[in-house]
Amino acid sequence: MTGPRNPASPGAGNPDPEPRTTSGLEPGGGVPPGETPPAEASTSTGAGPYRPPKRGWAGGPLFVVLLLVVLVALFFAVYGIVLATR
């Protein structure tokens, strides 16, 4: 069984191969057509039927927002009354 190769060992191979002997390269370092993978076909997000997003807010979040608005308004109304009576 052999372990992982040490890059510093003599038989490890060069991580930067010689461009003159590397297959798939044209003179000057270019790559001929067919040696590279094709471009992506599209940038769509996925498969499945198109479902347009629902319009408007759902009932739960709308109720929570309205409740918070009413509570804040009541707080400031009571605060104003307390300040006015002092």
Rosetta silent file (secondary structure, phi, psi, omega in degrees, C-alpha in Angstrom):
SEQUENCE: MTGPRNPASPGAGNPDPEPRTTSGLEPGGGVPPGETPPAEASTSTGAGPYRPPKRGWAGGPLFVVLLLVVLVALFFAVYGIVLATR
SCORE:     score description
SCORE:     0.000 S_00000001
   1 L     0.000  135.708  178.928    0.000    0.000    0.000 S_00000001
   2 L  -110.093  143.948  179.615    1.323    3.419   -0.858 S_00000001
   3 L   -88.939 -172.449  177.449    0.507    6.570    1.062 S_00000001
   4 L   -63.368  143.485 -177.361    0.017   10.073   -0.243 S_00000001
   5 L   -79.978  137.781  177.531    2.858   11.277   -2.401 S_00000001
   6 L   -84.815  122.609 -179.011    5.119   13.932   -1.041 S_00000001
   7 L   -61.537  -20.473  179.980    5.520   16.732   -3.609 S_00000001
   8 L   -84.202  -10.540 -178.843    9.121   17.153   -2.501 S_00000001
   9 L   -73.619  153.852 -173.676   10.003   13.527   -3.306 S_00000001
  10 L   -61.656  -34.145 -175.673   11.955   12.913   -6.535 S_00000001
  11 L   -97.540   16.898 -173.325    9.238   10.891   -8.326 S_00000001
  12 L   -73.841  -24.670 -176.618    6.283   13.097   -7.378 S_00000001
  13 L    92.873  158.132 -176.624    5.906   14.824  -10.736 S_00000001
  14 L   -91.498  124.958  178.169    5.824   18.479  -11.564 S_00000001
  15 L   -68.786  -20.573  174.855    2.662   20.356  -10.532 S_00000001
  16 L  -112.130   92.369 -175.003    3.384   22.806  -13.390 S_00000001
  17 L   -67.365  158.700 -179.654    3.840   20.576  -16.464 S_00000001
  18 L   -70.188  121.134 -177.296    5.997   21.615  -19.386 S_00000001
  19 L   -60.977  -27.989 -178.624    3.755   23.408  -21.927 S_00000001
  20 L   -69.896  -24.276 -177.307    5.711   21.968  -24.896 S_00000001
  21 L  -111.551    3.545 -179.688    4.817   18.413  -23.915 S_00000001
  22 L   -83.063  128.340 -179.214    1.313   18.914  -22.517 S_00000001
  23 L   -72.093  150.730  177.403   -1.379   17.462  -24.758 S_00000001
  24 L    88.329    3.245  178.853   -4.238   19.690  -25.909 S_00000001
  25 L  -111.107  137.390  174.320   -2.194   22.877  -26.211 S_00000001
  26 L   -88.009  165.501  175.694   -1.419   24.648  -29.460 S_00000001
  27 L   -58.234  135.070 -177.559    1.821   26.524  -29.975 S_00000001
  28 L    93.668   -3.764  175.577    1.695   29.714  -27.956 S_00000001
  29 L    94.727    2.251  178.910   -0.502   28.173  -25.233 S_00000001
  30 L   -73.502  164.446  179.276   -3.872   28.306  -26.994 S_00000001
  31 L  -116.999  126.365 -178.900   -6.436   25.539  -26.698 S_00000001
  32 L   -70.909  155.681  176.475   -7.982   24.097  -29.876 S_00000001
  33 L   -58.777  142.831 -178.652  -11.783   23.846  -30.232 S_00000001
  34 L    96.423  -16.936  178.825  -13.117   20.632  -28.762 S_00000001
  35 L   -88.143  -18.028 -179.976  -10.603   20.524  -25.936 S_00000001
  36 L  -106.300  153.281  178.484  -12.682   22.730  -23.652 S_00000001
  37 L   -67.874  154.353  179.021  -16.130   21.930  -22.300 S_00000001
  38 L   -66.631  159.652  177.713  -19.074   23.621  -24.015 S_00000001
  39 L   -67.863  161.694  178.930  -20.510   26.818  -22.618 S_00000001
  40 L   -64.971  146.201 -176.931  -23.457   26.625  -20.266 S_00000001
  41 L   -76.191  -37.017 -177.587  -26.797   26.210  -21.954 S_00000001
  42 L  -160.332  175.174  176.558  -28.739   28.624  -19.762 S_00000001
  43 L  -118.995   27.638 -179.651  -28.864   30.399  -16.460 S_00000001
  44 L   -68.692  160.268 -174.596  -32.312   29.205  -15.395 S_00000001
  45 L   -84.327  -20.466  179.489  -32.907   28.372  -11.765 S_00000001
  46 L   167.114 -173.305 -177.976  -34.222   24.869  -12.179 S_00000001
  47 L   -95.372  168.850  176.775  -36.695   22.478  -13.629 S_00000001
  48 L   111.975  167.220 -178.887  -40.424   22.316  -13.206 S_00000001
  49 L   -70.808  152.650  178.560  -43.411   24.323  -14.282 S_00000001
  50 L   -75.698  127.505  176.781  -43.403   28.087  -13.956 S_00000001
  51 L  -123.632  109.745  179.911  -45.398   29.263  -10.965 S_00000001
  52 L   -65.606  147.192 -179.374  -45.786   33.032  -10.705 S_00000001
  53 L   -64.637  149.463  178.300  -45.383   34.362   -7.170 S_00000001
  54 L   -68.106  150.176  179.095  -48.538   35.010   -5.195 S_00000001
  55 L   -92.305  147.466  174.243  -49.665   38.599   -4.948 S_00000001
  56 L    80.937 -178.822 -179.233  -50.054   40.414   -1.670 S_00000001
  57 L   -93.411  151.801  172.389  -49.245   39.485    1.877 S_00000001
  58 L   -73.947  160.075 -175.718  -50.249   36.299    3.628 S_00000001
  59 H   -63.290  -42.412 -176.798  -52.787   36.653    6.418 S_00000001
  60 H   -62.343  -56.088 -179.751  -50.456   35.827    9.334 S_00000001
  61 H   -62.014  -36.592  178.593  -47.674   38.336    8.678 S_00000001
  62 H   -63.143  -41.301  178.282  -50.181   41.070    7.808 S_00000001
  63 H   -63.313  -43.284 -178.862  -51.996   40.498   11.108 S_00000001
  64 H   -64.313  -42.933  179.812  -48.731   40.650   13.097 S_00000001
  65 H   -64.059  -45.729  179.372  -47.648   43.900   11.423 S_00000001
  66 H   -63.344  -38.866  177.517  -51.031   45.531   12.012 S_00000001
  67 H   -62.407  -42.808  178.392  -51.014   44.380   15.653 S_00000001
  68 H   -64.213  -39.669  178.584  -47.571   45.919   16.180 S_00000001
  69 H   -62.665  -43.568 -179.871  -48.700   49.204   14.613 S_00000001
  70 H   -65.041  -42.044  179.798  -51.737   49.352   16.930 S_00000001
  71 H   -64.344  -41.122  178.838  -49.625   48.556   20.002 S_00000001
  72 H   -66.169  -41.183  178.485  -47.062   51.254   19.162 S_00000001
  73 H   -63.186  -42.296  177.870  -49.839   53.794   18.553 S_00000001
  74 H   -64.165  -40.118  179.061  -51.454   52.909   21.894 S_00000001
  75 H   -59.138  -48.666 -178.471  -48.102   53.206   23.678 S_00000001
  76 H   -69.716  -31.358  176.736  -47.512   56.713   22.364 S_00000001
  77 H   -65.355  -46.090  178.965  -51.112   57.745   23.063 S_00000001
  78 H   -65.609  -41.148  178.317  -50.820   56.621   26.705 S_00000001
  79 H   -60.917  -41.930  177.527  -47.370   58.213   26.976 S_00000001
  80 H   -64.889  -39.717  178.463  -48.743   61.498   25.675 S_00000001
  81 H   -65.375  -43.126 -179.441  -51.640   61.394   28.140 S_00000001
  82 H   -64.029  -41.861  179.020  -49.308   60.682   31.048 S_00000001
  83 H   -67.018  -34.000 -177.654  -47.030   63.589   30.081 S_00000001
  84 H   -72.880  -26.890 -177.428  -49.995   65.930   29.656 S_00000001
  85 H   -86.919   -6.327 -179.166  -51.380   65.188   33.126 S_00000001
  86 L   -81.668    0.000    0.000  -48.174   65.971   35.009 S_00000001
